[in-house]
Amino acid sequence: MVTAGGFLSFLVPALISGTQASVDYPPLPEDLTTPYQQRLAIYGPNAVSVGWNTYAAQNRSCVQYGSSPDSLKSQACSSQSSTYDTSRTYSHTVVLDDLTPATNYFYKIVSTNSSVEQFLSPRTPGDETPFNLSVVIDLGVYGADGFTVDSSKAKKDDIPSIEPDLNHTTIGRLAATVDDYDVVIHPGDFAYADDWYLRPKNLLHGEYAYQAILEQFYNQLVPISARKAYMASPGNHEASCQEIPYTTGTCPEGQHNFTDFMHRFSDTMPRAFLSNSINHTAQQLASKAHSLSNPTFWYSFKYGMAHIVMIDTETDFPDAPDGQDGSAGLDGGPSSSWTSSRPILPEAFEGLFYRYGVDLGVFGHVHNSQRFLPVVNGTADRKNMTDPKAPMYIVAGGAGNIEDLSSVRDKPSYTEFAYADDYSYSMLRVLNRTHLQVDFIRSSTGEILDSSTLYKSHSSPFVVQ
């Protein structure tokens, strides 16, 4: 359990405007159909979506794929190309279906200037092969427009290749260990482009700085997102322009009402999977969930032994960022509400999590890493990590962004681990049907800061407590 289009004119005059001279836009390619910002996602039990952006609209977008880099015999295409007025790029999505489960595939976005990449197709729901998921939340751009890092001790990773600024960062560590996990879960807060005003040089060029930071970030993410399923849902930094009230009047269009986030991810994320169970009740419930799901805000997917639910906390709640009062004061958003004074999320979800036997809840918003014992109603489960009824919770918001890390303040009695000294992220290791290992990893060194194993007997396929 994790929290976390249209056709518009291409603004060619804006691309050469002197107004943008001081904005750090990535350079335009000679061929404007060159794919950038590639991103994969699990789209169904046997399907993967391929998303990417170009600097020109395309009437038809295609992806060639196959089981060998030299034999891309299959092809899938789409005729959709979406953008919005202040964006320099167009978003494209193509779905590759009828894939053989847990199989290495190679793919190439059809362009005069693209390369062959690879991915692992989704594991069949119920497949008992162990696998790992990486969890990153609150991850921003690195470098001049973001959270600058010291690259003096940089070691260039061979595969995949990354920019020097990314060494010793969370993106760098995920790139260096790309074969160690199958899926990345990123439930909220991407790029931190809405913090453009924190750089004085951006104050006269807000909407251009915002777009430049987005382009930089999604380009930096490509070594991971073009090779691994990158499962996204929004945070408060994708939601609205009211986080800092005095910037509302200069708000870039892409920040209004999840605009940029939806253009990038709405067509790539899946609806809730239908059930392959022989149980009639399970089939009915899965069908209802499928009809109600709303990617990228509310959806779920199954992968091997895991059933992952993405829950949007930016809408449908009092003081949510899309509401009339927005998130001014940083009070709206996916806070680690089980450890704060904001009661909205526990009131909405804690009873459901407990009733239906959720194993693990993953949250961000607070910029650090924390792990708690299984807990319900503020009390740790007496069984601790050995077949508890209460869910276990973690905060995985220490991936790194321009707002820096958050010091750990109050520690509830059920706190087991807290870390805010350096960038970090979490690795979830699904060992078997009953054991889930949760590791926190220091991004700069790869060392395991904390490791725990949750045992759940799962004696009943449909838990109702």
N, C-alpha and C positions, 0 to 999 in steps of 0.2 A: 504494500500500500504506500503510494508516494504522492506528495503534494508538490506542487509544486507544481474577387478579382474583376478586375475589369480591364478594359482596354482604354488607356489614356495616352495622351500625346507625349512624345519623347522630347524632353526639354533640351534640345541641342544648343540653343543660345546660352542656356545657363552653364553648360559645360565649359564654355570658353570665356565666361564672364570674368572680368577683373575682380569682381566682388569676392571670388573664391581664392584669390591669389595666396592668402595666408593659411588656407585650410589644407590639411594633410590628406587629400584624396589619393588613393592608389592611382597610378598612371593608367590612362586608357590604353587598351591593346590596339594594335593596328587593325586586327579583325574583331569587330564588335560582337561577333557571334561566339567568341571564345568563352567557354564555360568557366565560371568562378563560383566560389562559395558552395561547392557540392555538399550534399547531405543525403544520407540514407535513413530509412526508417522501416520498421516491421509494419507491413500494411495488412497482412492477413496470415493465416496459418502457413500458406505456401506462397506468399507474395512479399516483395520488397519495393518500396517507392524510392525513386531517384529524383532528388530536387537539385536545382542549380539556378544561377543567375547569369544573365548576359547583359551587355550594354546596348543591345538593340532588340527590338521586338522580332519574333519569329512566327511565321505562319504555321510551322510544323516543327515540333521538337521530337527527336528520336534517340533511343539508346539501343546499341547493339550489345548482346551478351551471349555467353556460352561457358562451357566447362574448361576451356583452354584459352590463353591470351592470344593464340594464333588462329582460333577457330570460333569467332563470334557469330554463330549461325542464326541466332534468334534476334528479333528486333521488335521493340514496342515504341509507339509514338503517341503524341498528344498534340492537339491543335490550340491549346490554351496558352496564353502568355499574359501575365498580369503585372501591373505596376501602379504607382500613385504619383501625383503631380511633382512632389519634391524629390523623388527617388531617381537616381541615374540608371538603375538597373531594372530588368524584367525577370520575374520569377517563372520557372518552368517545373513541371512535375510529370514524370512518366512512371507507370506501375509495371513491374515485371512480375508476372504471375505464373502459376503452374510449375513452380520451382521444386526440385527434389530437396527434401528437408536436410538440414545440417550438411550442406555440400558447398564447397568452394566454387564460386562463380567469378568470372571476369566480365567487365563491362566497359564500354566506351561511349561517351556522349558524342553523338554525330556532329562533328564540326571540323573545319579545316585546321584547327589548332587544339586538339584534346589528346589525352593519353589514356591508356588502359589501366583501370583500377580493379580491385577485387573486393569481394565480401563473402561472408558465410551466410547462407540462407537460413531462415528461422528453424529452430528445433521444433519438432512436433509437440503439441501440448501433451504432457504426460511422459515424454521422453525422460528417462531417469539418468541420463548422462550428466555428471557434474559440470557446472559452468560458473563463470563469474560475471557480475555486472559492476561497472564503475558508476559512482554517484558523484556528480558535481553540481553545485548550486551556487548562485551569486558569483558567477565567473565573468570577468570583464576583459576588455582589450588590454594588451600589454604594450609597452613602448612609450613613445613621446606623448601620445594622447591618452595614455592609461596609467597603469601602475608600473613604473619603470623598474627594471631589475638589473642587478650587476651581472654582466656577462663576461667578466674578466676571467672567470674560471670555466668558461663554457666548453662543453664537449659536444661536438656536432654528431647527432645521431645519424646513422647510415640510412635506416628505414624506419618510418618515413622521414623525409627531409623537412626540417623546420627552420624558421628564421632565427638568427642569433639571439634576438631579444627574448625568445621563448625558452631558452635553456634555463633550467632550474625553476621553471614555473609548472603549474598544474598541466597546462597544455603540453609542455615539453615532456613531462613524466608520462602522460597518457600516450604520447607518440612513441617514446622509448620502450613502452611495455605493451604496444598495440596487440601483440599476440597473446596477452594474458587475460583478456576479457572478451566477451561476445557482444555486449550491449552497453551503451552509455545512457544513463537516466539523468536528465537535466530539467528538473521541475521548477523553473523560474529564475528570472534575473539574468539576462544575456547582455553582454557588451557594455552596459552602463553608459550608452550614448546620451541618455537624458541628463547625464552629469557634464555635458559639454561646457557649461558655464564655469566649471571649476578651473578651467584653463583660461587665464585672462585674454590670451590671443584669440579665443573663440567668441568673445563677447559681442563683436560686431557681425559675426557670421553664424548665428545660432543654427539655422536649419541646414546650412552646408556642413558645419562641424558635426552635427548630429548624423548626417548621412555618411560623412567620411569615417567616423568612428565605427558605424555599423559595417561598412565595407571592410575596414581593417580587421574587425573582430571575426567576421564570418570567413574571411580569407585565412586568418590565423588558425581557425578551427578545422580547416580542410584536411590536414593530415590524419585527423581522427574521424571526422564526420563523413568523409568520402570512403572510409573503409569499414566503419562499424555503424550498426543501427544506432542512430542518435535520437532518442525519444524525448520530445520536448513538451512542456506545458508552461503557461505564462506566470510571471511574477509581477510585483508592483512596478518594476522598471519597464515593463512592456505595456502597462495599463493606460496611463493617462498623463496629463501635464500638470497635475496639481500637487505633486510632491513638494515643490517649493513654490508657494503661492505667487510670488512676484514674477515668476517666469511664465505664467500662464499665457499672457498676451503675446509672447514671442515663441509659443510652442510650435515645433516642427510638425508638419502634417503626419509624418510616420508614427509619432508618439500618441496621436489621438486614438483612443478606443482600440488599442491593440493593432493598429493598422499595419505597421511593418511586420510584426510578428505573424499575423494571419496570412499576409502575402507569402511569407517564407514557409510556413509550416502547416497551414490548414489543410492543404491537399496532400500532404505527405504522411500525416498521422492517421492511424486506423480508427474505425468504429469498434465498439466492443465486440469481441469474437462471439459467434454463435457456439452453442455447446455441442460437443461430440459425445456427450454422455447418453447412456440408454435410459437414464432417469427422466421421466416426463416433466417433473417439477423443475429440474435443472434446465431442461430445454426451454421451458416457458420463461423462466427468469432471465436466461441468457438472451432470449429473443426480445424481451422487454428492455433489457439493458442496451441491446444493440440499437433499438429504435430511439432510445432517449440519449444516447451518447452524442457528444458534440465536440469533435476534435477541433482545435487542440485543447479545449477547455475541460471537458469531461469525457474520458474514454478509458478503456482498459485493453490489455492484450495478454495472451498467454505465451510463455516461452519455456519449453521443457517442464520442469517441476514448479515453475513460478506462475502466479497470476498477479499481474501488476495493474493497479488502478491509479490513474492520474486524476487528482482532484483539484479543481480550480478554486482558490480562495480569494480571487480578485473580483468576483461578481457574486450577486445573490446574497450578500451579507451586509448588515449595517456598517457604514463607514468604509465599504469596499472602494477601491480606487476608481471604479467606473461610476460610482454614485455621485450625487449632487455635491457632496463635500469632499470627494476624492480622497487621496491619501496624504493630504497636508499634515505635516508633523510626523510622517513615517509611521502612522499608526495603522494604516490599512495594509494588508498584504499577508503573506504566508509566514507569520511570526511563529516562533517556537512557543505556541501559546500554552503548552503544558508547563512551561517554566516562567511565564510572564503573568501580568495582571489582566491581560485581555482575555475574557472568557468565551468569546464567540465561537471559536473552533471546537473547544471541548464540548460546549453545549450542543453543537450541531452534530459532532461525529463520534465523540468518545463512547457513547452508549452503543452505537452501531459497530464500532471497531471491536468492542468487548463482546457483544452479542454474537457476532459472526466469526469470532476467532481469528482476527487479523494477527499475523505474526509480527510484522514490523511496520512502523510508521516513520517516514523520512521527511524531514522538514529543513527549511533554510531560513533566509531573511536575516537571521543573526549571523554575523560574519566570523564564525569560528566553528570548531568541531566539538560535539558533546555526545555522550552516550549515557542512557539511563536504564536502570533495571525495568523489567515489565511492571507497569503501574496502571492503576485505575482509581479515579476519584482521589488522587493525591497520595495513594498508599501503595507501596511496593507489593507485588504479589508474593505471598509467603513461600511459593515454590521457586522464587528467584528465576534462574535461567533453565530450570529443569521442568519442562511441561507446564508452564504457567498458563492461566486462563487469560490474564491481562496481556495486552500488546507491549512489545518493546518499542522504544522510540530513540531516534538519533537526530541530531542536527548536523548537517553536512554543508555548512555555508562558508567554509574557510578556503575556497578555491582561489581567491584573490581578485581584487578589483580596485578601482581608483579611490574608493571610499575607505580603503585599508581594512585591517582586521578589527574585530570587536573584542574588547576585554571581557573575560568571564566574570560576571558579577555574582548574583545570588546562585548558590548551588543547593537545590533541593536535596533532601536526605537520600533520595534514590539515585543521585548522580554517581556514575561510576568512572567517567572520564571527561576531561575538559581540556581544550588546547587552543591557544590563540597566539602562539609565538612565531608561526610561519605558515605559509600556504599549506593546505592539506585537503584531502578528499577521502571518500570512503570506497572500499571494495566489498561487495557482497558476494560471498562464495557459497553457492548452493551445493552443498556436499552430497546430500542424498534427500530422501523424502522426509527425514526427521531432523536434520541438522543444517542450520544456517550459520555460517561464520561471518562476522562483521569486523572488518579491519579498517583502521584509519591510517593513512599513509602520508608521510611528509613529502611534499612535492619536490623539494630541492634535492633530497637525497635518496628517496625511495624506501627509507626505513619505515617499519611498521611501528607506529606510535602506540597503538592499542589494538588488542585482538580479543574477541569474545565469541562464544559459540552458544547459540540458542537451540535447545532441544524441544521439539513439539511432537507428540506421538502421532497426531493426525489420525486417530483411530476411527474417526467418523468423517466421511467425505463432505457432509453438510453440517457444520457446527452451528448449533443454536444454544446459547448459554442463558 
